[in-house]
């Protein structure tokens, strides 16, 4: 079952991406009525967009779009969850919580470069390391690439293996990472207290032809996952 905050966030992100920077979005009262959620739920989703630097609350203007940013990052190795955990000396496993097929919708369609009405497979999976929850992952894949996808296929082969077997092996992609905190259902599934720190990953994968084959959003527990990056000084003669 999809998480309520995720649904509200998707609607808000879709709205923000369509408005020019500097534009005010509708009031919380109007948005809550349009989306069909309480103002408390809506405010929580807006708070996350504020933390991410996409919108800002301004006196006399309400909530304003301040960025559509897609932060550039140094190149990283593109690995699956299983490969990542194995490289850390842990045994990976997954539990599929839901798997549905339906229209992509505006935002996911843009991410996958397909029409909003085109079908996508959407899975919610709990990712474990040494049998302990590590991440909560929402994955979107065009249904045309993997017709008849089942939960057993995902857990037995993994999406990269399935895409490779179907003739669409991922060859690269882009990924953003930012800090966040976990809401009630996310925290329950990951086995941590409410508002525990987490890393939010969003990744797009493409094949050799440049086709976008996957859009993934993952929440990693902040108390179990560590980010490590190699730093290189570009000018050995530079001064700090």
VMD Tcl script that draws the C-alpha trace (Angstrom):
set ca {
  {0.00 0.00 0.00}
  {1.40 3.40 -1.01}
  {2.33 5.74 1.79}
  {0.06 8.77 2.19}
  {2.91 11.25 2.52}
  {4.42 9.92 -0.70}
  {1.18 10.53 -2.57}
  {0.89 14.10 -1.27}
  {4.58 14.79 -1.98}
  {4.19 13.58 -5.58}
  {1.25 15.93 -6.12}
  {3.15 18.87 -4.63}
  {6.32 18.14 -6.60}
  {4.28 17.93 -9.78}
  {2.80 21.35 -9.00}
  {6.16 22.92 -8.09}
  {7.85 21.63 -11.26}
  {5.18 23.27 -13.44}
  {5.44 26.73 -11.83}
  {8.17 29.30 -12.58}
  {10.64 30.10 -9.80}
  {9.21 32.97 -7.76}
  {5.60 31.87 -8.18}
  {3.40 31.41 -5.13}
  {1.61 28.08 -4.82}
  {-2.02 27.90 -3.63}
  {-2.72 28.22 0.10}
  {-2.60 25.18 2.40}
  {-6.39 25.33 2.74}
  {-6.90 25.22 -1.04}
  {-4.28 22.52 -1.64}
  {-5.60 20.31 1.18}
  {-9.09 20.50 -0.32}
  {-7.86 19.81 -3.87}
  {-5.70 16.83 -2.88}
  {-8.20 15.52 -0.32}
  {-5.99 15.40 2.78}
  {-5.91 17.16 6.13}
  {-3.98 20.40 6.45}
  {-1.68 18.65 8.95}
  {-0.73 16.00 6.35}
  {-0.28 18.65 3.67}
  {1.86 20.82 5.96}
  {4.15 17.87 6.70}
  {4.74 17.30 2.97}
  {5.31 21.04 2.41}
  {7.79 21.08 5.30}
  {9.86 18.47 3.45}
  {9.88 20.58 0.27}
  {11.03 23.54 2.37}
  {13.88 21.44 3.84}
  {14.85 20.36 0.33}
  {15.09 23.98 -0.77}
  {12.34 23.74 -3.41}
  {9.87 26.14 -1.76}
  {10.04 28.79 0.94}
  {7.45 30.37 3.22}
  {7.52 34.15 2.92}
  {5.69 36.76 4.93}
  {2.86 38.28 2.91}
  {3.35 35.95 -0.07}
  {2.67 32.50 1.31}
  {4.70 29.54 -0.03}
  {6.89 30.40 -3.03}
  {8.78 28.20 -5.51}
  {12.49 28.95 -5.08}
  {14.18 26.15 -7.04}
  {13.71 23.26 -9.47}
  {17.18 22.15 -8.62}
  {18.71 18.88 -9.71}
  {21.95 19.08 -7.78}
  {25.05 18.00 -9.69}
  {27.25 15.46 -7.96}
  {30.60 13.75 -8.53}
  {30.45 10.46 -10.49}
  {29.61 7.45 -8.35}
  {29.60 3.76 -9.13}
  {26.14 2.62 -10.23}
  {25.41 -0.53 -8.25}
  {22.32 -2.39 -7.17}
  {21.23 -2.56 -3.54}
  {22.49 -6.15 -3.37}
  {25.93 -5.18 -4.70}
  {26.13 -2.23 -2.32}
  {25.32 -4.35 0.73}
  {27.68 -7.15 -0.34}
  {30.50 -4.61 -0.72}
  {29.83 -3.62 2.92}
  {30.09 -7.23 4.08}
  {26.33 -7.70 4.63}
  {23.85 -10.20 3.22}
  {21.10 -8.43 1.20}
  {17.47 -9.49 0.91}
  {14.17 -7.89 -0.06}
  {10.50 -8.10 0.78}
  {7.97 -6.82 -1.77}
  {5.22 -4.95 0.07}
  {3.22 -4.05 -3.04}
  {3.47 -4.28 -6.83}
  {0.96 -2.51 -9.06}
  {0.64 -1.58 -12.73}
  {-1.09 1.60 -13.86}
  {-0.70 4.95 -15.65}
  {2.59 6.75 -15.01}
  {0.96 10.08 -14.23}
  {2.58 13.46 -14.95}
  {5.61 13.41 -12.65}
  {6.69 9.78 -13.06}
  {5.99 10.08 -16.78}
  {8.38 13.03 -17.02}
  {11.04 11.16 -15.06}
  {10.76 8.12 -17.34}
  {10.30 10.25 -20.49}
  {6.99 8.55 -21.34}
  {3.41 9.76 -21.72}
  {1.39 10.13 -18.47}
  {-1.09 7.50 -19.65}
  {1.60 4.92 -20.39}
  {1.65 1.96 -18.00}
  {4.37 1.55 -15.38}
  {5.10 -1.11 -12.80}
  {5.40 0.43 -9.32}
  {6.81 -1.59 -6.47}
  {7.27 -0.78 -2.79}
  {10.01 -2.95 -1.33}
  {11.58 -3.28 2.08}
  {15.33 -3.78 1.66}
  {17.17 -5.69 4.37}
  {20.82 -6.22 5.26}
  {21.69 -9.21 7.47}
  {17.94 -9.62 7.97}
  {17.47 -6.11 9.43}
  {15.54 -3.38 7.57}
  {17.91 -0.98 5.80}
  {15.81 0.91 3.24}
  {12.33 1.48 1.88}
  {12.33 1.63 -1.92}
  {9.68 2.79 -4.39}
  {10.57 1.78 -7.95}
  {8.93 2.70 -11.26}
  {9.69 0.81 -14.51}
  {7.89 1.18 -17.87}
  {5.60 -1.84 -18.17}
  {6.50 -2.18 -21.86}
  {10.06 -3.17 -20.88}
  {9.04 -5.91 -18.43}
  {5.57 -7.21 -19.37}
  {4.05 -9.55 -16.80}
  {6.44 -8.52 -14.00}
  {5.71 -10.32 -10.72}
  {6.90 -9.89 -7.14}
  {8.69 -13.25 -7.29}
  {10.69 -12.06 -10.32}
  {11.90 -9.00 -8.43}
  {12.99 -10.95 -5.37}
  {14.61 -13.79 -7.33}
  {16.41 -11.84 -10.08}
  {16.26 -8.14 -9.25}
  {15.20 -5.40 -11.64}
  {18.67 -4.90 -13.18}
  {18.92 -8.59 -13.96}
  {15.41 -8.58 -15.44}
  {16.11 -5.50 -17.56}
  {19.37 -7.02 -18.80}
  {17.64 -10.28 -19.73}
  {14.95 -8.30 -21.59}
  {17.56 -6.46 -23.66}
  {17.61 -3.15 -21.77}
  {20.66 -3.39 -19.49}
  {21.21 -0.21 -17.41}
  {24.47 1.47 -18.39}
  {24.37 4.68 -16.36}
  {22.17 7.22 -14.67}
  {21.87 10.15 -12.29}
  {21.29 10.15 -8.55}
  {20.56 12.78 -5.91}
  {20.98 12.32 -2.15}
  {19.64 14.49 0.66}
  {18.89 14.20 4.38}
  {15.32 13.80 5.65}
  {13.36 12.36 8.59}
  {10.97 9.42 8.63}
  {7.21 9.71 9.02}
  {5.16 7.24 11.08}
  {4.57 4.50 8.49}
  {8.08 4.75 7.08}
  {9.56 4.51 10.58}
  {7.33 1.53 11.44}
  {8.40 -0.41 8.36}
  {12.08 0.34 8.99}
  {11.81 -0.47 12.70}
  {13.00 2.89 14.03}
  {11.43 5.73 16.07}
  {9.28 8.40 14.45}
  {11.29 11.25 12.86}
  {14.50 9.23 12.80}
  {17.10 10.64 10.38}
  {17.34 9.08 6.93}
  {18.93 9.54 3.52}
  {16.60 10.14 0.58}
  {17.98 8.81 -2.72}
  {16.35 9.48 -6.11}
  {17.85 7.70 -9.11}
  {17.20 7.54 -12.83}
  {18.80 4.70 -14.81}
  {19.18 4.56 -18.59}
  {20.31 1.98 -21.13}
  {22.88 2.28 -23.93}
  {20.30 3.86 -26.24}
  {19.61 6.62 -23.71}
  {16.19 5.21 -22.82}
  {15.19 5.80 -19.17}
  {14.49 2.34 -17.78}
  {13.96 2.99 -14.06}
  {13.02 5.73 -11.58}
  {13.69 4.84 -7.94}
  {13.13 6.67 -4.69}
  {14.78 5.10 -1.62}
  {14.79 5.97 2.08}
  {17.87 4.61 3.89}
  {18.09 4.48 7.67}
  {20.50 7.14 8.90}
  {21.66 4.97 11.81}
  {22.75 2.05 9.60}
  {23.86 3.60 6.31}
  {27.02 5.66 5.80}
  {27.94 7.66 2.69}
  {31.62 7.58 1.73}
  {33.14 9.57 -1.15}
  {36.71 9.83 -2.39}
  {38.00 13.44 -2.39}
  {40.55 14.60 -4.95}
  {42.31 17.98 -4.81}
  {41.98 19.40 -8.37}
  {45.05 21.65 -8.08}
  {47.93 20.28 -6.04}
  {49.32 23.81 -5.73}
  {46.11 25.29 -4.36}
  {45.76 26.67 -0.85}
  {42.98 26.18 1.64}
}
mol new
graphics top color blue
foreach p $ca { graphics top sphere $p radius 0.5 }
foreach p [lrange $ca 0 end-1] q [lrange $ca 1 end] { graphics top cylinder $p $q radius 0.2 }
display resetview
